[in-house]
């Protein structure tokens, strides 16, 4: 399979070629490995290559399932493969080997995906950029001086760089939508409970959810259909839909009521190019027959952010305390990065009462936001506060933790809210900056209404196609 033919296909298209024997699964895998060899040294998206394991899986028999034979990558956090280290992007866990596959990995394998590597992530997935000390920074295929986002930055860079047409990702505060926006991809964050974390515990008090970053809408829909069966004992669960998401992606959404915002939630003013992209997207939606108007999303964003910070810090402390107990000695500051150490220290000071109060504040914010969706079907706003920022800019050079929070929410003011509420939200690559960098538009729906968002996404993709836009580093 030649490189141009490989790069031209999304996952569904590649699976169709394999199913009709125009291309073999072995040829598709070798094309992916060749692309990895060509571009990964430039973008540092893939940190573990499992070529021999993948070749053996293909030799064992032609994979069946809806994406039979398609090469795939999983994030080095959230999804576990038995016998393969899951580092969480951390020196502390670089040798941690899980005894069993995650439910999502088993579902991927039943669906025919050929997993041949793991992608880069910041330590414990804590940042919206991907610059871990363990593996070094990932870089954006659109501009290697820029970040691909995080925490699924390696996944997004791999897809935008043409290594794979789709890759596993997870999202605890924007970690699917942020890198999708940075890299010009489609990124759907499903509803809380839509995808199981089994056998692991819930992520960050239920804020985190797994899915993928993809070039096409249909790939995202098919992948979610493959993994959305709840598992026994899940603390949150949504039953699989009666209508497959793949079917929804091809259906007309009907006339929707869309409220849009040109500003930010955590900050008032965002980059003018991002604000203009919202206006342009609103006009596009209006031209497609939807009722579109400027709106205001009410709710105490500061209280929500503080509550989320408390719960995430406590979760980080629980993870590190468990590792300290397992190995029989305390975690030393030199073993973790400064951001992680700061979160660990904060989390150790969170009392049980403070955690419950934060959980109650998070749920209160969700109830307030739900009122917006009694008037509107969809909320439209910019995914990010700016186009992708330079590598290293978030932490500062020299490192500046005092200004970190301000820079953090200037970059990602609009994503965390919908991890707190648990609603589905997608970043759609409808715009480009004057500098040629992708700008994602975020569309948010009601709880468990991914199908509606897929219908809208499919309509937008047909009206303003983006799959043909390719990052320079993918060539």
Backbone torsions as a table, in degrees:
resi	resn	phi	psi	omega
1	UNK	NA	121.5	-177.0
2	UNK	-78.9	158.3	-173.9
3	UNK	-57.9	-40.8	-177.3
4	UNK	-66.1	-37.4	177.2
5	UNK	-66.3	-40.3	178.8
6	UNK	-64.0	-45.3	-177.3
7	UNK	-68.4	-21.9	-177.3
8	UNK	-76.5	-16.8	-171.8
9	UNK	-102.0	141.7	165.0
10	UNK	-84.9	-178.2	-175.6
11	UNK	-64.8	-42.1	179.3
12	UNK	-63.2	-43.3	179.2
13	UNK	-64.1	-39.7	178.5
14	UNK	-65.8	-40.4	178.0
15	UNK	-62.9	-36.6	178.4
16	UNK	-65.6	-40.9	177.6
17	UNK	-63.3	-38.9	179.6
18	UNK	-70.0	-40.7	-178.9
19	UNK	-64.6	-34.3	-180.0
20	UNK	-90.8	4.5	175.7
21	UNK	64.6	22.3	171.2
22	UNK	-72.7	-26.9	177.4
23	UNK	-139.7	144.9	176.3
24	UNK	-92.9	159.0	176.3
25	UNK	-60.8	-35.2	178.6
26	UNK	-64.8	-41.1	178.8
27	UNK	-65.9	-40.2	178.3
28	UNK	-63.5	-41.6	178.7
29	UNK	-63.9	-44.0	179.9
30	UNK	-65.4	-34.0	176.2
31	UNK	-64.5	-40.7	178.0
32	UNK	-64.9	-43.1	179.8
33	UNK	-66.0	-35.6	177.1
34	UNK	-66.7	-40.6	178.1
35	UNK	-67.0	-38.3	176.0
36	UNK	-59.8	-46.0	-179.9
37	UNK	-61.9	-33.8	-176.2
38	UNK	-77.3	-39.3	-170.8
39	UNK	-110.8	-23.2	-174.3
40	UNK	-63.7	-33.8	176.0
41	UNK	-60.1	-21.9	-179.3
42	UNK	-88.1	-30.8	-171.6
43	UNK	-118.0	-12.7	176.3
44	UNK	52.0	49.7	-179.0
45	UNK	-86.6	-38.3	-174.8
46	UNK	-107.5	124.9	-175.4
47	UNK	-106.1	-14.6	176.6
48	UNK	-140.2	123.5	178.8
49	UNK	-106.4	129.9	-179.2
50	UNK	-120.1	54.6	-174.1
51	UNK	-63.3	-46.3	-177.7
52	UNK	-63.0	-41.3	179.0
53	UNK	-62.7	-42.2	-179.7
54	UNK	-68.5	-41.4	178.3
55	UNK	-62.3	-39.6	178.7
56	UNK	-64.3	-38.8	179.1
57	UNK	-63.8	-39.7	179.3
58	UNK	-69.2	-41.3	179.1
59	UNK	-64.0	-28.2	-177.9
60	UNK	-67.9	-16.5	178.3
61	UNK	152.2	149.9	179.8
62	UNK	-62.6	117.5	-178.6
63	UNK	-62.3	137.2	174.6
64	UNK	-92.7	-164.5	177.7
65	UNK	92.4	171.0	-174.5
66	UNK	-64.6	-23.8	177.8
67	UNK	-123.6	42.3	-176.5
68	UNK	-58.4	121.4	175.7
69	UNK	87.4	-0.1	-177.2
70	UNK	-79.5	127.0	177.2
71	UNK	-65.5	143.7	-172.7
72	UNK	-148.6	154.7	178.3
73	UNK	-125.9	144.6	175.3
74	UNK	-116.0	148.5	178.8
75	UNK	-69.6	145.7	-178.2
76	UNK	-81.8	38.7	180.0
77	UNK	-164.2	132.4	175.5
78	UNK	94.6	-46.0	-180.0
79	UNK	-107.4	126.6	-175.8
80	UNK	-114.1	141.6	173.2
81	UNK	-117.3	127.7	-178.6
82	UNK	-54.7	129.8	176.0
83	UNK	82.8	-2.4	-179.5
84	UNK	-115.1	126.8	-178.7
85	UNK	-54.9	138.8	170.6
86	UNK	-116.0	103.8	-168.4
87	UNK	-86.6	-17.2	-173.1
88	UNK	57.5	21.7	-178.2
89	UNK	68.6	20.8	-170.6
90	UNK	-125.2	138.3	173.7
91	UNK	-60.2	-29.7	-177.7
92	UNK	-64.9	-31.3	-175.1
93	UNK	-114.1	19.6	-172.8
94	UNK	-63.5	-20.7	-179.7
95	UNK	-113.5	14.9	-178.4
96	UNK	-76.9	119.3	-176.6
97	UNK	-116.5	115.2	-179.0
98	UNK	-73.7	149.4	-178.5
99	UNK	-82.9	-15.2	-174.5
100	UNK	-144.6	159.1	174.8
101	UNK	-73.2	146.7	168.1
102	UNK	-69.1	156.6	177.9
103	UNK	-57.9	-37.3	-178.0
104	UNK	-68.1	-36.2	177.9
105	UNK	-67.2	-42.1	176.7
106	UNK	-60.4	-41.0	178.6
107	UNK	-65.4	-40.4	176.9
108	UNK	-60.1	-44.0	-178.1
109	UNK	-67.7	-38.1	175.5
110	UNK	-64.6	-31.2	179.2
111	UNK	-79.7	-1.6	172.9
112	UNK	98.2	-0.1	-178.9
113	UNK	-68.7	142.7	179.0
114	UNK	-106.4	102.5	-175.7
115	UNK	-83.2	121.7	-175.4
116	UNK	-126.2	8.1	178.6
117	UNK	-177.8	173.9	179.8
118	UNK	-126.4	147.3	-172.3
119	UNK	-106.7	156.1	-174.9
120	UNK	-68.5	147.5	178.9
121	UNK	-150.8	148.8	173.4
122	UNK	-65.5	161.5	-177.3
123	UNK	-56.4	121.6	-179.6
124	UNK	59.0	14.7	179.3
125	UNK	68.7	26.4	-169.4
126	UNK	-83.0	-15.4	-173.3
127	UNK	-120.1	156.0	177.0
128	UNK	-87.2	15.9	170.9
129	UNK	-129.9	163.5	-175.4
130	UNK	-119.5	90.6	-174.5
131	UNK	-140.3	54.9	-176.5
132	UNK	-72.2	146.7	175.1
133	UNK	-64.2	-30.4	-176.0
134	UNK	-64.6	-45.9	-173.2
135	UNK	-116.8	-11.3	-176.4
136	UNK	86.1	170.4	-172.7
137	UNK	-75.2	143.2	165.2
138	UNK	-83.5	153.6	-177.1
139	UNK	-126.4	152.6	-173.7
140	UNK	-80.6	125.7	178.9
141	UNK	-62.1	-18.2	176.7
142	UNK	-79.2	-28.0	178.8
143	UNK	-163.5	109.1	-171.9
144	UNK	-67.1	-11.2	174.6
145	UNK	-82.1	-9.7	-176.2
146	UNK	-104.5	158.2	176.9
147	UNK	-78.1	146.8	169.6
148	UNK	-85.0	5.8	-176.4
149	UNK	87.6	-171.8	-179.7
150	UNK	-168.4	170.6	5.1
151	UNK	-85.4	-7.0	178.0
152	UNK	-89.3	41.8	-176.4
153	UNK	-68.8	-38.2	177.2
154	UNK	-64.0	-40.0	178.7
155	UNK	-62.0	-47.8	-178.0
156	UNK	-66.6	-40.7	178.2
157	UNK	-63.0	-37.8	179.2
158	UNK	-65.0	-39.9	179.5
159	UNK	-72.1	-47.9	179.2
160	UNK	-64.3	-29.9	178.0
161	UNK	-81.7	-0.8	174.5
162	UNK	81.8	9.4	178.6
163	UNK	-67.7	-41.9	176.0
164	UNK	-139.9	156.0	177.1
165	UNK	-79.3	-16.5	-179.4
166	UNK	-157.7	153.9	-179.9
167	UNK	-150.1	150.1	176.6
168	UNK	-61.7	144.4	178.7
169	UNK	-150.8	167.3	174.5
170	UNK	-142.0	163.2	-168.5
171	UNK	-147.1	108.4	176.9
172	UNK	-108.8	-12.3	178.2
173	UNK	-158.2	11.7	-177.8
174	UNK	135.4	9.2	-165.9
175	UNK	-74.5	-6.0	165.3
176	UNK	-96.2	-46.7	-173.8
177	UNK	-72.2	-36.7	-179.4
178	UNK	-62.6	-55.0	179.1
179	UNK	-66.2	-31.0	175.3
180	UNK	-61.1	-43.3	178.5
181	UNK	-64.4	-45.2	-177.9
182	UNK	-63.8	-32.4	-170.8
183	UNK	-109.3	7.6	176.7
184	UNK	71.0	37.8	-176.9
185	UNK	-117.8	170.0	172.5
186	UNK	-93.1	129.5	-178.9
187	UNK	-136.1	110.6	178.3
188	UNK	-100.4	119.9	169.0
189	UNK	-92.7	113.0	-179.3
190	UNK	-70.9	171.3	175.9
191	UNK	-67.1	153.2	173.7
192	UNK	-56.4	128.7	179.2
193	UNK	92.3	-5.2	-178.2
194	UNK	-74.7	-35.6	-178.5
195	UNK	-123.8	126.4	-176.4
196	UNK	-75.2	144.9	171.4
197	UNK	-94.5	3.7	-175.3
198	UNK	-51.7	142.3	3.1
199	UNK	-88.9	7.2	-179.2
200	UNK	-77.1	168.3	176.2
201	UNK	-76.2	168.5	176.6
202	UNK	-59.4	154.4	-179.3
203	UNK	-97.2	122.6	174.3
204	UNK	53.6	50.4	176.4
205	UNK	66.2	22.8	-179.4
206	UNK	96.3	-2.0	179.0
207	UNK	-70.1	-34.0	-171.4
208	UNK	-87.4	145.8	179.9
209	UNK	-148.1	148.2	-178.9
210	UNK	-103.5	147.7	167.7
211	UNK	-168.2	-118.4	-170.9
212	UNK	-159.5	163.7	164.5
213	UNK	-113.9	140.3	-172.4
214	UNK	-143.3	161.8	172.7
215	UNK	-81.4	-36.3	-175.3
216	UNK	-115.2	157.5	177.1
217	UNK	-67.1	-42.3	-175.7
218	UNK	-64.5	-34.5	176.3
219	UNK	-60.8	-44.5	179.3
220	UNK	-60.9	-42.4	-178.8
221	UNK	-65.2	-45.8	179.8
222	UNK	-63.7	-42.5	179.0
223	UNK	-62.6	-39.5	179.3
224	UNK	-69.6	-36.7	174.5
225	UNK	-58.5	-36.6	-176.6
226	UNK	-68.5	-28.3	-167.8
227	UNK	-118.6	5.5	-169.0
228	UNK	-92.5	16.1	176.2
229	UNK	-81.2	124.1	177.8
230	UNK	-66.4	154.0	-179.5
231	UNK	-110.0	153.5	179.9
232	UNK	-56.5	130.7	177.0
233	UNK	87.8	0.4	178.5
234	UNK	-59.7	131.2	-179.8
235	UNK	-70.3	-27.8	172.0
236	UNK	-125.1	139.4	-179.6
237	UNK	-152.4	138.9	171.7
238	UNK	-125.7	127.9	-179.9
239	UNK	-66.6	150.4	177.8
240	UNK	-58.2	143.7	-176.2
241	UNK	-70.4	153.4	176.7
242	UNK	-67.8	-39.0	176.4
243	UNK	-96.8	122.6	-179.7
244	UNK	-58.5	147.4	177.0
245	UNK	-61.4	-32.9	178.4
246	UNK	-62.0	-34.6	175.6
247	UNK	-69.6	-43.3	178.9
248	UNK	-58.5	-38.6	-177.2
249	UNK	-61.9	-18.5	-179.4
250	UNK	-102.1	-4.1	-176.3
251	UNK	-94.7	154.7	174.9
252	UNK	-74.2	139.1	-177.4
253	UNK	-80.0	-7.9	-172.7
254	UNK	77.1	-172.2	-178.6
255	UNK	-87.0	114.9	-176.7
256	UNK	-103.0	152.2	172.1
257	UNK	-96.5	112.8	-174.7
258	UNK	-117.1	122.2	172.7
259	UNK	-101.2	135.2	-178.2
260	UNK	-123.8	154.4	178.1
261	UNK	-130.4	134.3	179.1
262	UNK	-97.8	-4.3	179.1
263	UNK	-104.2	-159.6	179.8
264	UNK	-115.9	169.4	176.6
265	UNK	-91.5	-51.5	-179.3
266	UNK	-81.0	-20.7	172.7
267	UNK	-131.8	158.0	-175.1
268	UNK	-81.4	-44.2	-173.4
269	UNK	-114.3	132.8	177.7
270	UNK	-111.8	174.9	179.1
271	UNK	-53.8	133.5	-177.9
272	UNK	-55.8	-32.8	179.4
273	UNK	-68.0	-35.7	177.4
274	UNK	-70.1	-40.2	177.7
275	UNK	-62.8	-41.1	179.0
276	UNK	-66.6	-35.9	177.7
277	UNK	-61.8	-35.6	176.5
278	UNK	-64.4	-45.8	179.5
279	UNK	-60.9	-42.4	179.5
280	UNK	-64.5	-41.1	178.6
281	UNK	-65.9	-38.2	177.3
282	UNK	-61.1	-43.0	178.2
283	UNK	-65.1	-38.0	176.9
284	UNK	-61.5	-45.6	179.3
285	UNK	-62.2	-39.9	178.3
286	UNK	-63.7	-39.9	179.1
287	UNK	-65.9	-21.7	178.7
288	UNK	-88.1	3.5	174.2
289	UNK	101.3	5.2	-179.5
290	UNK	-85.4	154.2	173.3
291	UNK	-86.4	117.3	-171.8
292	UNK	-127.3	132.1	177.3
293	UNK	-151.6	153.6	176.9
294	UNK	-68.8	141.5	-173.4
295	UNK	-143.4	170.3	178.2
296	UNK	-123.9	130.3	175.5
297	UNK	-96.7	113.6	-178.5
298	UNK	-83.7	165.0	-179.8
299	UNK	131.4	150.0	-178.2
300	UNK	-84.3	93.4	-175.9
301	UNK	-67.0	-37.1	179.5
302	UNK	-63.0	-43.7	178.8
303	UNK	-66.4	-39.5	176.9
304	UNK	-61.4	-46.1	-179.1
305	UNK	-63.3	-40.0	178.1
306	UNK	-64.6	-41.3	179.3
307	UNK	-64.1	-44.8	179.2
308	UNK	-62.2	-41.6	178.8
309	UNK	-61.0	-40.5	178.3
310	UNK	-63.4	-45.0	-177.1
311	UNK	-69.2	-38.7	179.4
312	UNK	-68.2	-43.0	178.6
313	UNK	-60.5	-43.0	178.3
314	UNK	-63.7	-37.5	178.1
315	UNK	-65.5	-41.4	176.8
316	UNK	-61.9	-44.1	178.7
317	UNK	-60.8	-40.9	179.9
318	UNK	-64.2	-40.8	179.3
319	UNK	-63.0	-47.1	-177.0
320	UNK	-73.3	-35.9	176.3
321	UNK	-64.3	-37.8	177.7
322	UNK	-64.0	-39.4	177.7
323	UNK	-67.4	-39.0	177.6
324	UNK	-61.0	-42.1	178.4
325	UNK	-64.5	-42.9	-178.4
326	UNK	-59.7	-42.0	-175.2
327	UNK	-93.9	-10.1	174.5
328	UNK	82.6	19.8	175.0
329	UNK	-156.1	155.3	-173.6
330	UNK	-67.7	155.6	174.1
331	UNK	-77.1	128.6	178.7
332	UNK	-96.3	148.4	-177.7
333	UNK	-58.4	-31.8	-178.4
334	UNK	-69.5	-14.0	-177.6
335	UNK	-88.3	-12.6	-177.7
336	UNK	-130.7	163.2	-178.4
337	UNK	-77.5	163.8	-174.8
338	UNK	-60.3	-41.3	179.9
339	UNK	-63.1	-44.0	179.2
340	UNK	-64.5	-42.1	-179.9
341	UNK	-62.1	-39.6	178.5
342	UNK	-65.3	-41.3	178.2
343	UNK	-67.2	-38.8	179.1
344	UNK	-62.1	-46.3	179.6
345	UNK	-62.0	-43.3	178.6
346	UNK	-63.1	-45.2	-176.7
347	UNK	-64.5	-33.7	179.0
348	UNK	-66.3	-20.0	178.9
349	UNK	-93.6	1.7	-179.5
350	UNK	-83.8	119.4	177.9
351	UNK	-80.4	165.6	175.5
352	UNK	-58.4	-41.8	179.0
353	UNK	-62.3	-43.3	-179.6
354	UNK	-64.6	-36.8	178.8
355	UNK	-65.1	-44.8	179.8
356	UNK	-64.4	-39.8	177.7
357	UNK	-63.9	-38.6	177.0
358	UNK	-65.1	-41.5	177.6
359	UNK	-61.5	-41.7	178.5
360	UNK	-65.0	-39.1	177.6
361	UNK	-65.3	-38.5	177.7
362	UNK	-63.3	-44.6	-180.0
363	UNK	-67.5	-35.2	177.8
364	UNK	-64.0	-40.0	177.3
365	UNK	-62.5	-41.9	178.4
366	UNK	-60.2	-38.8	179.3
367	UNK	-68.0	-36.9	178.5
368	UNK	-66.0	-46.8	-179.0
369	UNK	-63.8	-33.0	179.6
370	UNK	-58.9	-28.2	178.5
371	UNK	-63.3	-32.3	177.7
372	UNK	-59.7	-37.6	-174.1
373	UNK	-84.8	5.0	166.2
374	UNK	-81.3	-23.4	179.0
375	UNK	-98.9	-32.5	-176.9
376	UNK	-123.8	152.2	174.2
377	UNK	-84.1	-32.6	-173.1
378	UNK	-142.7	142.8	169.9
379	UNK	-105.9	132.3	177.0
380	UNK	-114.9	129.0	174.3
381	UNK	-157.3	167.4	179.0
382	UNK	-65.3	141.2	175.0
383	UNK	-64.4	-46.2	-175.2
384	UNK	-120.2	168.0	176.8
385	UNK	-84.2	-11.1	-179.5
386	UNK	-160.3	166.2	167.0
387	UNK	-61.2	171.6	-176.7
388	UNK	-55.9	135.0	-176.4
389	UNK	-87.3	163.3	178.5
390	UNK	-63.7	149.6	172.3
391	UNK	-57.8	131.0	178.6
392	UNK	90.8	-11.5	-174.3
393	UNK	-69.6	-30.9	-175.9
394	UNK	-68.3	-46.0	-179.7
395	UNK	-78.5	-25.0	-178.8
396	UNK	89.0	157.5	178.9
397	UNK	-138.4	103.4	5.1
398	UNK	-70.4	162.7	-177.7
399	UNK	-51.7	136.0	-175.9
400	UNK	-135.2	83.2	-178.9
401	UNK	-69.4	-24.1	-179.9
402	UNK	-63.5	-34.7	-180.0
403	UNK	-98.9	8.0	-172.8
404	UNK	-63.8	-48.6	-175.0
405	UNK	-61.6	-40.6	179.4
406	UNK	-63.2	-44.5	178.6
407	UNK	-67.3	-36.8	180.0
408	UNK	-57.4	-52.8	-174.8
409	UNK	-81.7	-15.2	168.8
410	UNK	-67.3	-32.8	179.5
411	UNK	-82.8	-42.4	-174.4
412	UNK	-126.2	66.5	-177.1
413	UNK	-81.4	-13.2	-164.4
414	UNK	-120.7	4.7	-173.8
415	UNK	-103.6	-39.3	-172.4
416	UNK	-59.3	-33.4	-176.2
417	UNK	-53.5	-36.0	-172.0
418	UNK	-91.8	-7.5	162.8
419	UNK	-75.4	-36.9	178.8
420	UNK	-67.3	-44.1	180.0
421	UNK	-76.1	-24.0	-179.8
422	UNK	85.4	4.3	-176.6
423	UNK	-75.6	156.5	173.8
424	UNK	-74.1	142.6	179.2
425	UNK	-149.0	142.1	-177.9
426	UNK	-130.9	144.5	171.8
427	UNK	-101.4	125.8	-176.1
428	UNK	-115.7	127.8	-173.2
429	UNK	-82.5	73.4	-174.2
430	UNK	-94.7	-11.4	-170.9
431	UNK	-137.3	159.7	174.5
432	UNK	-132.2	145.2	178.3
433	UNK	-78.4	169.9	177.2
434	UNK	-61.7	-25.6	180.0
435	UNK	-87.0	2.9	-180.0
436	UNK	81.5	27.2	178.3
437	UNK	-106.8	143.8	-178.4
438	UNK	-66.7	148.1	172.8
439	UNK	-130.1	120.7	179.8
440	UNK	-94.0	146.3	175.0
441	UNK	-109.3	130.1	-176.6
442	UNK	-97.1	129.4	175.6
443	UNK	-118.3	128.5	-175.3
444	UNK	-117.0	137.6	179.3
445	UNK	-121.0	179.2	176.2
446	UNK	-70.4	160.2	179.1
447	UNK	-52.8	131.6	176.0
448	UNK	69.5	14.3	179.7
449	UNK	-105.6	44.5	172.6
450	UNK	-59.1	-34.2	-179.1
451	UNK	-58.7	-42.9	177.5
452	UNK	-62.6	-43.4	179.4
453	UNK	-65.0	-38.7	176.9
454	UNK	-64.2	-37.8	177.6
455	UNK	-62.8	-44.0	178.2
456	UNK	-66.4	-42.5	-179.3
457	UNK	-61.8	-42.4	178.0
458	UNK	-62.0	-40.3	178.0
459	UNK	-63.9	-43.3	178.9
460	UNK	-64.8	-39.8	179.6
461	UNK	-63.9	-38.3	178.3
462	UNK	-70.8	-35.1	-177.7
463	UNK	-78.3	-34.5	-176.0
464	UNK	-138.3	70.7	-172.9
465	UNK	-58.2	139.6	179.5
466	UNK	-122.0	-12.0	-172.7
467	UNK	-61.5	-29.5	-180.0
468	UNK	-74.1	-13.3	177.4
469	UNK	-78.0	120.8	-176.2
470	UNK	-121.8	137.8	179.6
471	UNK	-66.7	144.3	-178.9
472	UNK	-54.8	-38.3	-175.9
473	UNK	-73.9	-11.0	178.9
474	UNK	-78.6	-16.6	-176.3
475	UNK	-69.8	NA	NA
